[in-house]
Amino acid sequence: MESQDGTQQPHLVLAHKLFLLTHPDAQDIEKVRLKEEVFAAVKVDDMASLYETLAADSVLEMDQAVLDTMRAKIDDELKKLDEKIADAEENLGESEVREAHLAKSLFYIRIGDKEKALEQLKVTESKTVAVGQKMDLVFYTLLLGFFYMDFDLISKSIDKAKNLFEEGGDWERKNRLKVYEGLYCMSTRNFKKAANLFLDSISTFTTYELFPYDTFIFYTVLTSIISLDRVSLKQKVVDAPEILAVIGKIPYLSEFLNSLYDCQYKSFFSAFAGLAEQIKLDRYLHPHFRYYMREVRTVVYSQFLESYKSVTIEAMAKAFGVTVEFIDLELSRFIAAGKLHCKIDKVAGVLETNRPDAKNALYQATIKQGDFLLNRIQKLSRVIDL
């Protein structure tokens, strides 16, 4: 399951193709090509168990001869690997024994046998002394976790990696782990933490086995827009040279980011519609598609209303390039959900903002906590008097 420097890990490429193959919005002609590519990838890596699962789910057609050939190859290769392990244990040193066990682990990962791969990685870890090599085993486990979208395995592996770093570890691996953790956070809807981790890794990105640099920038911009305030967005994203060098290659992304910052709302909605398709067809973002769309609209509506004490619904609709009915329906939903601090005067056709006063809210919270503390002290004094 290793990948060459600068290339995405083949199994993650396969996982994305499988995702698109079962996606209702993917075009039929595209699915024909994907089906052929998935079958070729499964066949090349002798992924017998995955092939059986896909055939059972009617994603691929079952060819018993192909399956039997895969199983024969797997048995033959496992026999060779076991012989190498036995030879290393009898005639060679600890380093060679570890390498032989690692080769078997990587073989199980390659054929997609998750349970046996995890077992063999544990065996390999027991033969490993160096912290860096132990970290590499964690990265193999993380890649396995992302292939199967096993968030429990990913979470435990990230915690394990952090514990290993307390024993030592180089900066290159620490920076790589930030991207892995960022992807995990994004996949589990913790966009704020994901944005911070991605932004920390922009200048040191080497995690090409997860995704290309363009995709990394795509994720960084998307998570930052709904997580950062305007000042931070300008400093860390809009003016970041690493982002500026790549953002133009990604359709709609530059317009999406800059039109939001420059308050060009009509252009923003146009770019937003274009990006929506990319988000929907992304394996990690797809489960959060509706949530992300709501959060982005909350950010942009809040930014528009920030400049006004009151504004007509017609003026807002014109600024966004949509109908009055659409903006009225949109805002009523967000106001009811407590996402926007304003009210609609339907008769006058006006929006009146009622932004909460931060200082007043802090004062009220302090008073409330003070009352609570005094009550506790009074109760405690009564107990002491008794």
Secondary structure as GFF3:
##gff-version 3
##sequence-region A 1 386
A	DSSP	alpha_helix	10	21	.	.	.	ID=ss1
A	DSSP	alpha_helix	28	44	.	.	.	ID=ss2
A	DSSP	alpha_helix	48	56	.	.	.	ID=ss3
A	DSSP	alpha_helix	64	91	.	.	.	ID=ss4
A	DSSP	alpha_helix	94	110	.	.	.	ID=ss5
A	DSSP	alpha_helix	114	126	.	.	.	ID=ss6
A	DSSP	alpha_helix	131	148	.	.	.	ID=ss7
A	DSSP	alpha_helix	151	167	.	.	.	ID=ss8
A	DSSP	alpha_helix	171	187	.	.	.	ID=ss9
A	DSSP	alpha_helix	191	201	.	.	.	ID=ss10
A	DSSP	three_ten_helix	202	204	.	.	.	ID=ss11
A	DSSP	alpha_helix	213	225	.	.	.	ID=ss12
A	DSSP	alpha_helix	230	233	.	.	.	ID=ss13
A	DSSP	pi_helix	234	238	.	.	.	ID=ss14
A	DSSP	alpha_helix	241	244	.	.	.	ID=ss15
A	DSSP	three_ten_helix	247	249	.	.	.	ID=ss16
A	DSSP	alpha_helix	253	261	.	.	.	ID=ss17
A	DSSP	alpha_helix	265	280	.	.	.	ID=ss18
A	DSSP	three_ten_helix	286	288	.	.	.	ID=ss19
A	DSSP	alpha_helix	289	305	.	.	.	ID=ss20
A	DSSP	beta_strand	310	312	.	.	.	ID=ss21
A	DSSP	alpha_helix	313	320	.	.	.	ID=ss22
A	DSSP	alpha_helix	324	336	.	.	.	ID=ss23
A	DSSP	beta_strand	342	345	.	.	.	ID=ss24
A	DSSP	beta_strand	350	353	.	.	.	ID=ss25
A	DSSP	alpha_helix	358	385	.	.	.	ID=ss26
###
